[in-house]
Every structure is written in structure tokens, then in C-alpha cells.
Amino acid sequence: MHSTTDVETMFNWLDQEALQLEKKRELSYLEGLALAAERAFHEPSQTLIDLERTEPESIRRALQLGILKGMKSGVQPHHAMTPDGVSLLIAMLCNLWLGEQKEWQLFDPAVGTSNLLTAVMNQAIHKPVQASGVDADETLLQLSVASANLQRHEIAFSHQDALKPMYVNQADVLICDLPVGYYPGDAAAYQLKDASGERLPYAHHLFIEQSLRYTKANGHLFLVVPNTLFETDKDTKLREFIHQEAIIHSFFNSRTIYFYRKNLVKVS
């Protein structure tokens, strides 16, 4: 079990550091938080707790509180952090499907702050031999690196557009809280580029196709998708593509309470 005292102590220290950096350097709160987390890693004696003996899950939850505070000031919808209930559900499903498999690779192509990725790693019965994450947002990736360091996880991060060719190996398990919206980039290489029936393709459609490319043939995908993914007539091509390329074992409907705004409700 994680220690509430450690979570509160860690969060309070990170929060004060972030606020000071935000004011002193004219940064956003999230930028200040990333720098505060980096300082905690390089100067652990300043945090008032023994980080070496603190459980990774306690550190993740402390950072999560700071990230949630920073995102309240106004965050783009695709930056919203995966709720803990959803993250822990995916972690449980990973353990269930992997069983006694001891060597496996984990990948998140829209890693964000790595809250989902590290939650799965913290709960894993057998830790992945390789973990990696990709994101196009530099600030979120900076938070990811600091979070992984503090939690003592070895994760390879890459700053790039995940819908372009990625220099990562195919994974046994791919997890992703799909960014929702339109993709303005070049989607010519995707079968689902016009599946939305709109002028621009849906990013979440392309992420599903890209995720299948970077998952091994006998691998597993655990995706958090829009609640309305299959509810329109325009989703026929998406349904046909998934039917040809993959097998859906389960489709869970998450409660609205998990998310900040009703229009962000997703399922896993």
C-alpha cells in the first residue's frame, strides 16, 4: 500500500517548488512542476522524504496531484490525464492477459505525462523488459522523464509525432489513451485517412491503425477510446478495418465521473 503521508509530503514540496519557479521564471505551473521534479531527482535530500524507500506508486500519485492542479488552469482536451480508475483497470487487464509471461515489451504512443504508463508498470506482476513512450508535447514529455526517474523506471522516451514513422520496436503490449480530434498532418499512408467522412481525418482513427502497426502479431492493445467511437454511420470503414486487422476481446464503458468534462468521456 502507498503511504498517504509520503504522497502529501511529496506533493506539498513539489507544489511549493513549482509555484516559486512559476513566479520567478514566468513559467506555467506545469513547466515549474517539471523542473521541481527534476530537482527532486537530482537533490533528493530537499524533498523531506527518503525517495529511495518511497514506493513508486506514492511518487506517481504525488506527481499526479500536481499535474491535475496544473491542468485545471486550462488544458487542451487531448492533454487531459487518464483517470486513475481507468489506469488501474488497464493495469489489471494487462496482468490478466499476460499471465505468467515474464519477458514483454510495453509501449505508449501518446504517453503524455506517463501517468498511464507508470501506473501499469507499478502494478505489473512481471515488470516489462523494455518500456517506451512517445509524445509531441515537450512539456508533458519533460514531466514524463522526471516522473520515470523519480519512480526508478527505465523508460525510453521520444519527442515526435506518433502518427509519423517511429523508431521504436513492436511491443507485446501497447497501451494508449487516444488523443481525440482531427489530424492536420499528412495521412496518405493510412487506410483510415478518410474513414471519418470529414475534410481532415480523425486522429483517434489514425492512432488505432498506427498502434496496430507497432504491436506484435500476437500482442495486446489496451486503448482508451472516445465513448462515441462506433455510434455514427461514418464509422463503417473503421469497423471493417478493425474486423480485418484485430480481434476485440472486451469493450468497457467508463463512468462519466472519471473525466473532467462529459464531452471527454472515453471507454477502454
C-alpha positions, 0 to 999 in steps of 0.5 A, spaced: 500 500 500 502 507 498 503 511 504 498 517 504 503 521 508 509 520 503 504 522 497 502 529 501 509 530 503 511 529 496 506 533 493 506 539 498 514 540 496 513 539 489 507 544 489 511 549 493 517 548 488 513 549 482 509 555 484 516 559 486 519 557 479 512 559 476 513 566 479 520 567 478 521 564 471 514 566 468 513 559 467 506 555 467 505 551 473 506 545 469 513 547 466 515 549 474 512 542 476 517 539 471 523 542 473 521 541 481 521 534 479 527 534 476 530 537 482 527 532 486 531 527 482 537 530 482 537 533 490 533 528 493 535 530 500 530 537 499 524 533 498 523 531 506 522 524 504 527 518 503 525 517 495 529 511 495 524 507 500 518 511 497 514 506 493 513 508 486 506 508 486 506 514 492 511 518 487 506 517 481 500 519 485 504 525 488 506 527 481 499 526 479 496 531 484 500 536 481 499 535 474 491 535 475 492 542 479 496 544 473 491 542 468 485 545 471 488 552 469 486 550 462 488 544 458 487 542 451 482 536 451 487 531 448 492 533 454 487 531 459 490 525 464 487 518 464 483 517 470 486 513 475 480 508 475 481 507 468 489 506 469 488 501 474 483 497 470 488 497 464 493 495 469 489 489 471 487 487 464 494 487 462 496 482 468 490 478 466 492 477 459 499 476 460 499 471 465 505 468 467 509 471 461 515 474 464 519 477 458 514 483 454 515 489 451 510 495 453 509 501 449 505 508 449 504 512 443 501 518 446 504 517 453 503 524 455 505 525 462 506 517 463 501 517 468 498 511 464 504 508 463 507 508 470 501 506 473 501 499 469 508 498 470 507 499 478 502 494 478 505 489 473 506 482 476 512 481 471 515 488 470 516 489 462 523 488 459 523 494 455 518 500 456 517 506 451 513 512 450 512 517 445 509 524 445 509 531 441 508 535 447 515 537 450 512 539 456 508 533 458 514 529 455 519 533 460 514 531 466 514 524 463 522 523 464 522 526 471 516 522 473 520 515 470 526 517 474 523 519 480 519 512 480 526 508 478 523 506 471 527 505 465 523 508 460 525 510 453 522 516 451 521 520 444 519 527 442 515 526 435 509 525 432 506 518 433 502 518 427 509 519 423 514 513 422 517 511 429 523 508 431 521 504 436 520 496 436 513 492 436 511 491 443 507 485 446 503 490 449 501 497 447 497 501 451 494 508 449 489 513 451 487 516 444 488 523 443 481 525 440 480 530 434 482 531 427 489 530 424 492 536 420 498 532 418 499 528 412 495 521 412 496 518 405 499 512 408 493 510 412 487 506 410 483 510 415 485 517 412 478 518 410 474 513 414 471 519 418 467 522 412 470 529 414 475 534 410 481 532 415 481 525 418 480 523 425 486 522 429 483 517 434 482 513 427 489 514 425 492 512 432 488 505 432 491 503 425 498 506 427 498 502 434 496 496 430 502 497 426 507 497 432 504 491 436 506 484 435 502 479 431 500 476 437 500 482 442 495 486 446 492 493 445 489 496 451 486 503 448 482 508 451 477 510 446 472 516 445 465 513 448 462 515 441 467 511 437 462 506 433 455 510 434 455 514 427 454 511 420 461 514 418 464 509 422 463 503 417 470 503 414 473 503 421 469 497 423 471 493 417 478 495 418 478 493 425 474 486 423 480 485 418 486 487 422 484 485 430 480 481 434 476 485 440 476 481 446 472 486 451 469 493 450 468 497 457 464 503 458 467 508 463 463 512 468 462 519 466 465 521 473 472 519 471 473 525 466 473 532 467 468 534 462 462 529 459 464 531 452 471 527 454 468 521 456 472 515 453 471 507 454 477 502 454 
